[in-house]
Amino acid sequence: MTKSQLSFRLRQNAPQATRKESRKEVHHKKAAKVQVSKAETNNTGILFPAGDTAFKTLLSARFCAAIWSHISDCDETFNYWEPLHYLVFGKGLQTWEYSPEFGLRSYFYIMLHAAPAWIYHKLLQPNPILIFYFIRCILGLICAFAEVYFYKAICKEFGVHVGRICLIFQLFSAGMFISSTAFLPSSFAMYTFAAACAAWWQQRFALAIFLRLWVRWPFAALLGVPIAFDMLFRKKYYANFALWSAISAVIILLPIVIIDSLLYGRFVVAPYNIIRYNVLGGAGPNLYGTEPFSFYLINGFLNFNLVWVLALLSPAMITLNYLFVPSKNRSTLTLPYWLSLSPMFLWLAVFMAQQHKEERFLFPIYPMICLCGAISVDVVQKLYFRMWNIFKQMPLGSHYLDKTMFIMITAVAITSWFGVSRVFALYKNYHAPFDLMMELNRYPLETKIPENVEINVCIGKDWHRYPSSFFLPNTNWNIRFIKSEFDGMLPAPYVEGENATMIIHPYFNDKNKEEPSLYFDINKCHFLLDLDWGRESHLEPIYANKRDRWKVIKSYPFLIPEKSNKFFRAFFIPVFSDQYVAYGNFSLLKSVKLKIK
C-alpha cells in the first residue's frame, strides 16, 4: 500500500470524529466572532429598540393615524377614494383627470387598493365606512414595515443613537401622522423612498432601483438621482444599473400601461400624461394652489416643528462635525453624509422653486426630515462633549453620550410635545366633516329609512371637505353639488355601465372652467352639509338659519381661520387655545319640505 493510499484510508476510517471536532471548532469560532461583534456594537452601553419593538410602536402610531386623521387634501378624496369606491361598488365621482381624453391618473394604483377592499366587501359585506378604515389600516401597516426597515438601516449606517432619535421623531411628528395613511401617490412614494434608502445604504442596489421605480408618482423618480449617481459615477456599476433599471421598468410600467389602456379604452401611459400636463407645455398646475416661497418653510415647521429647523441646518451641522469632532466619532458605514442626505435637499430645491405648492408634495421626504433632524441633534451632542473636553479633561474611554443625554432628552421632549399638540389641534379643529358623515351613515338605521330609496345629499361651498362616498350608507345615496361662489371644475358621477371609464364627457376640461350642468337643484336635496362661518352671500347663505326649509340634525365645531390666532389654531395648548380660536357650526341639515318616501 502506498503512502498516499494509507493516508486516504486513515482519513476515511477516522473522519466522523474529526469532522465533528472540526464542526465544533468552527461553531465555537463563529460564536466567538458573534460575541465579539456584539461586544463591539454594544460596548458603549447604548440602549435602543430592537426591530420588533420599533415595528410595534410604529404600527400603533400608524393605526392611530388611520382612525383619527382627517383628509387634508380634496385631491385624495376625488382622485383616489372616489375611483376606488367606483371600482368596488360601481358608483362614485369622476374627475376630469380620469377622462379618457386626458388620462392623467392611473387606475393601476387604484386597483392595488381596490383588490383587498373588494375581497373584504364580498366576503363580509361590511358597512362602507369599515372598508374605508380597513384600507387606511393596510396603508398604515405598509408604512410601518417601510419605516422599521428604514430605522434598522439608519442604526447600521449612522449609528444606533441617531437611529433611536429618528425613530422618536417619526413616532410623534404630525407630518408622519398626516402622511402615513393618506391614500395618495406621494404617500406611496414616501414608503418606497424610505425602503429604497435603507436598501441603498446596505448596498442592495437591485432592491434600491426597484423600489425607486416602484412609485405611483413619476416626479418621485427625482429621489433616485443620488442612487444613480452613486452607482454610475462612484462605483461604476454601469451594467448592473442598466440591467436592473430595465427589469424594474418592464415589471412596473408594463402592467400600468396594460391596465390603464384597458380601462380607458385606448392606449394610455398615465405617468407620461401627467408629466406632459405639468412640465412639457400642458395647461400646467399653476391653475391651482400657487403659493409663495415661504409656504413649505411654514408648512414644514407646522408638521415637524424643531425637527424641521434641525433638518434644514443639518448641512451646517455636518460641516462642523467634520471640522471639530474626532474622525472616530463622525464616520458613517458606507456612504458620505452629503450623498446619503442629498435626496432631501434636491427635492426641496426643485419643489420650492415651483409656483404650485401643496403640503402633500413634501410627503416623500418626511422620513428623511426626521433623519436629518436626528443627525443634527447627534452632532450638537458631539460638539458639546468636545467643548466639555476642552475645559475639563474627561477620563480616558469616556463616551460623548455620558455628558450630553440631556440635549437629546430636551430635543425629544420639545419636538414630541409640539407634534402631539399639532395632532390634537388638527383633530379638534378639522374633524367635523368626518363626524357629520358618520352621523349621516347611522341615520337610516335610527329612522328606519328603506335601503332602496334614492337619497340626495348635497354640499355647496364646502365641497372640498367631503370625505368620500364610503361614508354614505349605501349606493342609493348620492352626493350632489349645489351652486356656490366656487366657479371651477367639479367632479361628476361616473355613468352607469361597465364602460363608464371609457366615455369621454363634453363637460370635462383641463382649464378648471366651471360647468353649470353639474350643479344640482337644491329643492331636490334631502340632506345638506353646510358650514356657518359667520358670513353669507346670495350664493352661500347660512342654511341652518332657514328654519322653514331645513332642520338641523347635528352640528360639530369647525375652525374659522380668519378669526383665530395663528399659533393657537396650529397647536393645541390646553386652557389657552379655546380663548384664542373661533369655531363655526358645521351642520348636517335635513329638508323639511322634501319627504323621504
C-alpha positions as CSV (number, residue, x, y, z in Angstrom):
1,M,0.0,0.0,0.0
2,T,1.5,3.3,-1.0
3,K,1.8,6.3,1.4
4,S,-1.0,8.2,-0.4
5,Q,-3.3,5.2,-0.2
6,L,-2.6,4.8,3.5
7,S,-3.2,8.4,4.2
8,F,-6.6,8.2,2.3
9,R,-7.6,5.1,4.3
10,L,-6.8,6.7,7.6
11,R,-8.8,9.8,6.7
12,Q,-11.6,7.5,5.6
13,N,-11.6,5.4,8.7
14,A,-11.5,8.3,11.2
15,P,-13.4,11.1,9.6
16,Q,-16.5,11.1,11.8
17,A,-14.7,12.2,15.0
18,T,-12.5,14.6,13.0
19,R,-15.5,16.1,11.2
20,K,-17.4,16.5,14.5
21,E,-14.4,18.2,16.1
22,S,-14.0,20.5,13.2
23,R,-17.6,21.5,13.2
24,K,-17.5,22.1,16.9
25,E,-14.4,24.2,16.5
26,V,-15.9,26.2,13.6
27,H,-19.1,26.7,15.6
28,H,-17.2,27.9,18.6
29,K,-15.1,30.2,16.4
30,K,-18.2,31.7,14.8
31,A,-19.9,32.1,18.2
32,A,-16.8,33.9,19.5
33,K,-16.9,36.2,16.5
34,V,-20.6,36.9,17.0
35,Q,-19.8,37.6,20.7
36,V,-17.0,40.0,19.7
37,S,-19.2,41.7,17.2
38,K,-22.0,42.1,19.8
39,A,-19.5,43.4,22.3
40,E,-18.2,45.9,19.8
41,T,-21.7,47.0,18.9
42,N,-22.9,47.5,22.4
43,N,-19.6,48.5,24.1
44,T,-21.0,52.0,24.8
45,G,-24.0,50.6,26.6
46,I,-26.4,52.4,24.3
47,L,-30.0,51.2,24.7
48,F,-32.1,51.2,21.5
49,P,-35.3,49.5,20.4
50,A,-35.0,46.2,18.6
51,G,-36.6,45.8,15.2
52,D,-39.7,44.1,16.6
53,T,-40.2,46.7,19.3
54,A,-39.8,49.5,16.8
55,F,-42.3,47.9,14.5
56,K,-44.9,47.5,17.2
57,T,-44.6,51.2,18.3
58,L,-44.7,52.4,14.7
59,L,-47.7,50.2,13.8
60,S,-49.6,51.6,16.9
61,A,-48.9,55.1,15.8
62,R,-49.9,54.5,12.2
63,F,-53.2,52.7,13.3
64,C,-54.0,55.8,15.4
65,A,-53.4,57.9,12.3
66,A,-55.7,55.6,10.3
67,I,-58.5,56.1,12.8
68,W,-58.2,59.8,13.8
69,S,-56.6,61.6,10.9
70,H,-58.9,63.6,8.6
71,I,-58.4,64.1,4.9
72,S,-56.5,67.4,4.5
73,D,-56.4,67.4,0.6
74,C,-59.5,67.1,-1.5
75,D,-57.3,65.6,-4.2
76,E,-57.2,62.5,-2.0
77,T,-60.9,62.2,-1.9
78,F,-61.8,62.9,-5.5
79,N,-58.9,61.4,-7.4
80,Y,-58.3,58.3,-5.2
81,W,-61.1,57.4,-2.8
82,E,-63.9,58.1,-5.3
83,P,-62.4,56.0,-8.1
84,L,-61.8,53.3,-5.5
85,H,-65.4,53.5,-4.5
86,Y,-66.4,53.1,-8.1
87,L,-64.2,50.0,-8.7
88,V,-65.7,48.3,-5.5
89,F,-69.3,49.4,-5.7
90,G,-69.8,50.6,-9.3
91,K,-70.6,54.1,-8.2
92,G,-68.5,57.2,-7.4
93,L,-67.3,60.6,-8.6
94,Q,-65.1,61.0,-11.6
95,T,-62.7,64.0,-12.1
96,W,-61.5,65.3,-15.4
97,E,-58.1,63.7,-14.8
98,Y,-59.8,60.3,-15.3
99,S,-61.5,61.2,-18.5
100,P,-60.0,59.2,-21.4
101,E,-59.5,62.5,-23.2
102,F,-56.7,63.3,-20.7
103,G,-55.8,60.1,-18.8
104,L,-53.6,61.8,-16.2
105,R,-54.3,59.3,-13.4
106,S,-53.5,55.6,-13.3
107,Y,-56.2,53.1,-12.4
108,F,-53.5,50.6,-11.7
109,Y,-52.6,52.4,-8.5
110,I,-56.3,52.4,-7.5
111,M,-56.6,48.7,-8.3
112,L,-53.8,47.8,-5.9
113,H,-56.1,49.1,-3.1
114,A,-59.4,48.0,-4.7
115,A,-58.3,44.3,-4.6
116,P,-58.3,44.0,-0.8
117,A,-61.3,46.3,-0.5
118,W,-63.3,44.2,-3.0
119,I,-62.4,40.9,-1.2
120,Y,-63.4,42.4,2.1
121,H,-66.6,43.6,0.7
122,K,-67.6,40.4,-1.0
123,L,-66.7,38.1,2.0
124,L,-68.2,40.1,4.9
125,Q,-70.5,42.7,3.3
126,P,-69.4,45.4,5.9
127,N,-70.6,48.9,6.2
128,P,-68.7,51.0,3.6
129,I,-67.1,53.1,6.3
130,L,-65.3,49.9,7.6
131,I,-63.8,49.4,4.2
132,F,-62.5,53.0,4.3
133,Y,-60.8,52.4,7.6
134,F,-59.7,48.9,6.5
135,I,-57.7,50.4,3.6
136,R,-56.3,53.0,5.8
137,C,-55.0,50.4,8.3
138,I,-53.4,48.5,5.4
139,L,-51.6,51.7,4.4
140,G,-50.5,52.1,8.0
141,L,-49.2,48.6,8.0
142,I,-47.2,49.1,4.8
143,C,-45.8,52.4,6.2
144,A,-44.7,50.7,9.4
145,F,-42.9,48.0,7.5
146,A,-41.1,50.6,5.4
147,E,-40.2,52.7,8.5
148,V,-38.8,49.9,10.5
149,Y,-36.6,48.9,7.6
150,F,-35.5,52.5,7.3
151,Y,-34.8,52.6,11.1
152,K,-32.7,49.4,11.1
153,A,-30.7,50.7,8.2
154,I,-30.1,54.0,9.9
155,C,-28.8,52.2,13.0
156,K,-26.2,50.4,10.8
157,E,-25.3,53.4,8.6
158,F,-25.4,56.3,11.0
159,G,-25.3,54.6,14.5
160,V,-27.9,53.4,16.9
161,H,-28.1,56.8,18.7
162,V,-29.1,58.6,15.5
163,G,-31.5,55.7,14.8
164,R,-33.3,55.9,18.1
165,I,-33.7,59.7,17.9
166,C,-35.0,59.4,14.3
167,L,-37.5,56.8,15.4
168,I,-38.9,59.0,18.1
169,F,-39.2,61.9,15.7
170,Q,-41.1,59.7,13.3
171,L,-43.4,58.4,16.0
172,F,-44.5,61.8,17.3
173,S,-44.3,64.1,14.3
174,A,-47.6,65.5,12.9
175,G,-46.2,65.2,9.4
176,M,-45.9,61.4,9.6
177,F,-49.3,61.2,11.3
178,I,-50.9,63.0,8.3
179,S,-48.9,61.3,5.5
180,S,-48.6,57.7,6.8
181,T,-52.2,56.7,5.9
182,A,-53.1,59.2,3.2
183,F,-54.4,57.5,0.1
184,L,-52.0,59.4,-2.2
185,P,-49.2,58.6,-4.6
186,S,-47.0,60.9,-2.6
187,S,-47.5,58.8,0.5
188,F,-46.8,55.7,-1.5
189,A,-43.6,57.4,-2.8
190,M,-42.7,58.1,0.9
191,Y,-42.9,54.3,1.7
192,T,-40.8,53.3,-1.3
193,F,-38.3,56.1,-0.8
194,A,-37.7,55.1,2.8
195,A,-37.3,51.5,1.9
196,A,-35.1,52.3,-1.1
197,C,-32.8,54.4,1.1
198,A,-32.5,51.5,3.5
199,A,-31.5,49.2,0.7
200,W,-29.1,51.7,-0.8
201,W,-27.3,52.3,2.5
202,Q,-26.9,48.5,2.8
203,Q,-25.5,48.3,-0.8
204,R,-28.5,46.3,-2.0
205,F,-28.6,48.2,-5.3
206,A,-31.1,45.9,-7.2
207,L,-33.7,46.4,-4.5
208,A,-33.0,50.1,-4.3
209,I,-33.5,50.5,-8.0
210,F,-36.7,48.5,-8.0
211,L,-38.2,50.4,-5.1
212,R,-37.3,53.8,-6.6
213,L,-39.1,52.9,-9.8
214,W,-42.0,51.2,-7.9
215,V,-43.7,54.6,-7.4
216,R,-47.1,55.7,-8.4
217,W,-46.0,59.3,-8.8
218,P,-43.5,59.9,-11.7
219,F,-42.0,63.0,-10.1
220,A,-40.7,60.9,-7.2
221,A,-38.1,59.5,-9.6
222,L,-36.1,62.6,-8.8
223,L,-35.3,61.0,-5.4
224,G,-33.5,58.2,-7.2
225,V,-30.9,60.5,-8.8
226,P,-28.4,60.2,-5.9
227,I,-28.6,56.4,-6.0
228,A,-27.9,56.5,-9.8
229,F,-25.0,58.9,-9.2
230,D,-23.5,56.5,-6.6
231,M,-23.8,53.5,-8.9
232,L,-22.7,55.2,-12.1
233,F,-20.1,57.7,-11.1
234,R,-18.7,56.4,-7.8
235,K,-18.9,52.7,-8.2
236,K,-19.0,52.4,-12.0
237,Y,-21.8,49.7,-11.9
238,Y,-22.9,50.5,-15.4
239,A,-24.1,47.1,-16.4
240,N,-25.8,46.4,-13.1
241,F,-27.6,49.7,-13.2
242,A,-28.8,49.3,-16.8
243,L,-29.9,45.7,-16.2
244,W,-32.0,46.3,-13.0
245,S,-33.4,49.6,-14.3
246,A,-34.6,47.8,-17.4
247,I,-36.0,44.8,-15.5
248,S,-37.8,47.1,-13.0
249,A,-39.2,49.3,-15.7
250,V,-40.7,46.4,-17.5
251,I,-42.1,44.8,-14.4
252,I,-43.6,48.0,-13.2
253,L,-44.5,50.0,-16.3
254,L,-46.0,47.2,-18.4
255,P,-48.9,46.4,-16.0
256,I,-49.6,50.1,-15.6
257,V,-49.9,50.6,-19.4
258,I,-52.0,47.4,-19.9
259,I,-54.5,48.1,-17.1
260,D,-54.9,51.8,-17.9
261,S,-55.3,51.1,-21.6
262,L,-58.0,48.5,-21.0
263,L,-60.0,50.7,-18.6
264,Y,-59.6,53.9,-20.6
265,G,-60.4,52.1,-23.8
266,R,-57.4,53.4,-25.7
267,F,-53.6,53.4,-25.4
268,V,-52.7,55.4,-22.3
269,V,-49.4,56.0,-20.5
270,A,-50.6,57.9,-17.4
271,P,-47.2,58.8,-16.0
272,Y,-46.2,60.4,-19.2
273,N,-49.5,62.3,-19.5
274,I,-49.2,63.8,-16.1
275,I,-45.6,64.9,-16.8
276,R,-46.7,66.4,-20.1
277,Y,-49.5,68.3,-18.4
278,N,-47.3,69.7,-15.6
279,V,-43.9,70.1,-17.3
280,L,-44.0,69.7,-21.1
281,G,-46.1,72.6,-22.1
282,G,-49.5,71.4,-20.9
283,A,-52.1,73.6,-19.2
284,G,-49.9,73.2,-16.1
285,P,-50.5,73.1,-12.4
286,N,-50.5,76.9,-11.9
287,L,-54.3,77.0,-12.4
288,Y,-54.5,75.6,-8.8
289,G,-52.8,76.5,-5.5
290,T,-50.0,78.8,-6.3
291,E,-48.2,79.8,-3.1
292,P,-45.2,82.0,-2.1
293,F,-41.7,80.7,-1.4
294,S,-42.3,80.6,2.3
295,F,-45.2,78.1,2.1
296,Y,-43.0,75.0,2.6
297,L,-40.9,76.7,5.3
298,I,-44.1,77.4,7.3
299,N,-45.7,74.0,6.5
300,G,-42.6,72.1,7.4
301,F,-42.5,73.8,10.8
302,L,-46.1,73.1,11.5
303,N,-45.7,69.4,10.7
304,F,-42.2,68.9,12.3
305,N,-41.6,72.0,14.5
306,L,-38.0,72.0,15.8
307,V,-37.1,68.8,13.8
308,W,-37.7,70.8,10.6
309,V,-35.3,73.6,11.7
310,L,-32.7,71.0,12.7
311,A,-33.1,69.2,9.4
312,L,-32.5,72.4,7.4
313,L,-29.4,73.0,9.5
314,S,-28.0,69.5,9.0
315,P,-25.5,70.5,6.2
316,A,-24.0,73.1,8.5
317,M,-24.0,70.7,11.4
318,I,-22.3,68.0,9.4
319,T,-19.6,70.6,8.3
320,L,-19.0,71.4,12.0
321,N,-18.9,67.7,12.7
322,Y,-16.1,67.2,10.2
323,L,-14.1,70.3,11.4
324,F,-14.3,69.7,15.2
325,V,-15.2,66.2,16.0
326,P,-12.6,63.4,16.0
327,S,-12.8,61.1,13.0
328,K,-13.6,58.0,15.0
329,N,-16.9,59.7,16.1
330,R,-18.0,61.2,12.8
331,S,-17.9,58.4,10.2
332,T,-20.8,56.6,8.5
333,L,-20.6,53.0,7.4
334,T,-20.8,53.0,3.6
335,L,-21.6,56.5,2.2
336,P,-20.6,60.0,3.0
337,Y,-23.2,62.2,4.7
338,W,-23.6,64.6,1.8
339,L,-24.6,61.8,-0.6
340,S,-26.9,60.0,1.8
341,L,-28.9,63.1,2.7
342,S,-28.8,64.7,-0.8
343,P,-32.2,63.4,-1.9
344,M,-34.0,65.7,0.6
345,F,-32.2,68.9,-0.4
346,L,-32.5,68.0,-4.1
347,W,-36.3,67.6,-3.6
348,L,-36.6,70.8,-1.7
349,A,-34.6,72.7,-4.3
350,V,-36.9,71.6,-7.1
351,F,-40.3,71.9,-5.4
352,M,-39.7,75.1,-3.6
353,A,-39.0,76.7,-6.9
354,Q,-42.4,75.7,-8.3
355,Q,-45.3,78.2,-8.0
356,H,-47.8,75.4,-7.4
357,K,-47.2,74.2,-3.8
358,E,-49.1,71.7,-1.8
359,E,-48.5,70.0,1.6
360,R,-48.6,66.5,0.0
361,F,-45.7,67.3,-2.3
362,L,-43.2,67.1,0.6
363,F,-44.6,63.7,1.8
364,P,-41.9,61.6,0.1
365,I,-39.1,63.2,2.1
366,Y,-40.8,63.2,5.5
367,P,-38.7,60.2,6.9
368,M,-35.5,62.0,5.6
369,I,-36.5,65.1,7.5
370,C,-36.6,63.0,10.7
371,L,-33.2,61.5,9.9
372,C,-31.6,64.9,9.2
373,G,-33.0,66.3,12.4
374,A,-31.7,63.4,14.3
375,I,-28.2,63.8,12.8
376,S,-28.2,67.5,13.9
377,V,-29.1,66.6,17.4
378,D,-26.3,64.0,17.5
379,V,-23.8,66.5,16.1
380,V,-24.8,69.1,18.8
381,Q,-24.2,66.4,21.4
382,K,-20.7,65.7,20.0
383,L,-19.8,69.3,19.8
384,Y,-20.9,69.9,23.3
385,F,-18.8,67.0,24.5
386,R,-15.9,68.4,22.6
387,M,-16.2,71.7,24.3
388,W,-16.5,70.0,27.7
389,N,-13.2,68.2,27.0
390,I,-11.5,71.4,26.3
391,F,-12.4,73.0,29.6
392,K,-12.4,69.8,31.7
393,Q,-10.5,66.7,30.6
394,M,-12.7,63.6,30.7
395,P,-11.4,60.2,31.8
396,L,-9.9,58.0,29.1
397,G,-12.6,56.0,27.3
398,S,-15.4,58.4,28.1
399,H,-18.2,58.4,25.6
400,Y,-19.9,61.6,24.3
401,L,-23.3,60.4,25.5
402,D,-22.1,60.3,29.1
403,K,-22.4,64.1,29.5
404,T,-24.9,65.0,26.7
405,M,-28.0,62.9,27.1
406,F,-29.8,65.9,28.5
407,I,-29.6,67.5,25.0
408,M,-31.3,64.5,23.3
409,I,-33.9,64.3,26.0
410,T,-34.7,68.0,25.8
411,A,-34.9,67.9,22.0
412,V,-37.1,64.8,22.0
413,A,-39.4,66.2,24.7
414,I,-39.9,69.5,23.0
415,T,-40.5,68.1,19.5
416,S,-42.7,65.3,20.8
417,W,-44.9,67.7,22.8
418,F,-45.3,70.1,19.8
419,G,-46.0,67.1,17.5
420,V,-48.8,65.7,19.7
421,S,-50.1,69.2,20.2
422,R,-50.4,69.7,16.4
423,V,-52.2,66.3,16.0
424,F,-54.7,67.3,18.7
425,A,-55.3,70.6,17.0
426,L,-55.9,69.0,13.6
427,Y,-58.4,66.6,15.1
428,K,-60.2,69.2,17.2
429,N,-60.3,71.8,14.5
430,Y,-61.0,69.9,11.3
431,H,-62.5,66.5,12.0
432,A,-66.2,67.8,11.9
433,P,-66.9,66.6,8.3
434,F,-66.0,63.0,9.3
435,D,-68.2,63.2,12.4
436,L,-71.1,64.5,10.4
437,M,-70.9,61.9,7.7
438,M,-70.8,59.2,10.4
439,E,-74.0,60.7,11.8
440,L,-75.5,60.6,8.3
441,N,-74.4,57.0,8.0
442,R,-76.2,56.0,11.2
443,Y,-79.3,58.0,10.3
444,P,-81.1,55.3,8.1
445,L,-80.9,52.8,10.9
446,E,-82.2,55.2,13.6
447,T,-85.1,56.5,11.5
448,K,-85.8,53.2,9.5
449,I,-85.3,54.7,6.0
450,P,-85.7,51.9,3.4
451,E,-82.5,50.9,1.7
452,N,-83.9,51.1,-1.8
453,V,-84.9,54.8,-1.7
454,E,-82.8,57.2,-3.7
455,I,-81.5,59.9,-1.3
456,N,-79.6,63.1,-2.4
457,V,-77.0,64.5,0.0
458,C,-76.0,68.0,-1.1
459,I,-72.9,70.1,-0.4
460,G,-72.1,73.6,-1.6
461,K,-69.1,75.8,-0.7
462,D,-67.6,73.0,1.5
463,W,-67.4,70.5,-1.4
464,H,-63.6,70.2,-0.9
465,R,-64.2,68.9,2.7
466,Y,-66.3,65.9,1.6
467,P,-64.5,62.8,3.0
468,S,-65.7,60.4,0.2
469,S,-68.7,58.2,-0.8
470,F,-67.5,55.5,1.6
471,F,-69.4,57.5,4.3
472,L,-72.7,57.2,2.6
473,P,-75.0,54.4,4.0
474,N,-75.3,52.6,0.6
475,T,-75.2,53.1,-3.1
476,N,-78.8,54.5,-3.2
477,W,-77.4,57.6,-1.5
478,N,-75.9,60.2,-3.9
479,I,-73.6,63.1,-3.2
480,R,-74.7,66.2,-5.2
481,F,-73.1,69.7,-5.6
482,I,-75.1,72.8,-5.4
483,K,-74.0,76.2,-6.7
484,S,-71.8,78.4,-4.5
485,E,-69.2,81.1,-5.0
486,F,-66.8,78.5,-6.3
487,D,-66.5,78.7,-10.1
488,G,-64.1,76.0,-11.0
489,M,-64.3,72.4,-12.4
490,L,-66.2,70.0,-10.1
491,P,-66.3,66.1,-10.2
492,A,-69.2,64.4,-11.9
493,P,-70.8,61.0,-11.1
494,Y,-69.5,58.0,-13.1
495,V,-72.2,57.0,-15.6
496,E,-73.8,53.6,-15.1
497,G,-72.5,50.7,-17.1
498,E,-69.3,48.6,-17.4
499,N,-67.7,51.0,-19.9
500,A,-68.0,54.1,-17.7
501,T,-64.3,54.7,-17.5
502,M,-64.1,54.8,-21.4
503,I,-66.6,57.5,-22.0
504,I,-65.5,61.0,-23.0
505,H,-67.8,63.6,-21.5
506,P,-68.1,67.1,-23.0
507,Y,-68.4,68.7,-19.6
508,F,-64.8,67.8,-18.6
509,N,-61.9,70.2,-19.3
510,D,-58.3,70.7,-18.2
511,K,-58.6,74.5,-17.7
512,N,-60.5,74.5,-14.4
513,K,-63.5,76.1,-16.1
514,E,-66.9,75.9,-14.4
515,E,-69.5,73.5,-15.9
516,P,-73.0,74.7,-14.8
517,S,-74.7,71.4,-15.8
518,L,-73.0,69.6,-12.9
519,Y,-74.9,71.6,-10.3
520,F,-77.9,70.0,-8.6
521,D,-81.3,71.6,-7.8
522,I,-81.3,72.3,-4.1
523,N,-85.0,71.8,-4.0
524,K,-84.4,68.1,-4.6
525,C,-81.9,67.7,-1.8
526,H,-82.9,65.5,1.2
527,F,-79.8,66.4,3.2
528,L,-77.4,69.3,3.2
529,L,-73.9,69.7,4.7
530,D,-73.1,73.3,5.4
531,L,-70.6,75.3,7.5
532,D,-71.8,78.5,9.2
533,W,-68.6,80.6,9.4
534,G,-70.3,83.9,10.3
535,R,-70.8,85.4,6.9
536,E,-73.1,84.8,4.0
537,S,-73.9,85.8,0.4
538,H,-76.6,85.2,-2.1
539,L,-75.0,82.0,-3.3
540,E,-73.8,81.0,0.1
541,P,-76.5,81.7,2.7
542,I,-76.4,80.2,6.2
543,Y,-78.8,77.4,5.5
544,A,-79.1,76.5,9.2
545,N,-80.9,79.8,9.7
546,K,-83.6,78.9,7.1
547,R,-85.8,77.0,9.7
548,D,-88.7,76.9,7.3
549,R,-86.6,74.9,4.8
550,W,-84.0,73.0,6.9
551,K,-83.9,71.2,10.2
552,V,-80.5,70.8,12.0
553,I,-79.8,67.2,12.8
554,K,-76.3,67.5,14.2
555,S,-73.6,70.2,14.4
556,Y,-69.9,70.0,15.2
557,P,-67.4,72.8,15.7
558,F,-65.1,73.6,12.8
559,L,-62.2,76.2,13.0
560,I,-62.6,79.6,11.4
561,P,-59.0,80.5,10.5
562,E,-59.7,84.2,9.9
563,K,-61.0,84.7,13.4
564,S,-58.3,82.6,15.1
565,N,-54.8,83.2,16.4
566,K,-52.3,81.6,14.0
567,F,-50.3,79.9,16.8
568,F,-53.2,78.6,18.8
569,R,-55.1,77.3,15.8
570,A,-51.9,75.4,14.7
571,F,-51.1,73.9,18.1
572,F,-53.5,72.8,20.8
573,I,-52.5,74.4,24.1
574,P,-54.8,73.2,27.0
575,V,-56.8,76.1,28.6
576,F,-55.3,78.8,26.3
577,S,-56.3,77.5,22.8
578,D,-60.0,77.9,23.3
579,Q,-59.6,81.5,24.3
580,Y,-57.8,82.4,21.1
581,V,-59.6,80.4,18.4
582,A,-63.1,80.7,16.9
583,Y,-65.3,78.0,15.6
584,G,-68.3,77.8,13.3
585,N,-71.0,75.2,13.3
586,F,-70.6,72.5,10.6
587,S,-74.1,71.1,10.4
588,L,-76.0,68.2,8.9
589,L,-79.4,69.5,7.7
590,K,-82.5,67.7,6.7
591,S,-85.1,69.0,4.3
592,V,-88.3,70.0,6.0
593,K,-90.4,70.1,2.8
594,L,-89.0,67.2,0.8
595,K,-90.2,63.9,2.4
596,I,-88.4,60.6,2.1
597,K,-90.7,58.1,0.6
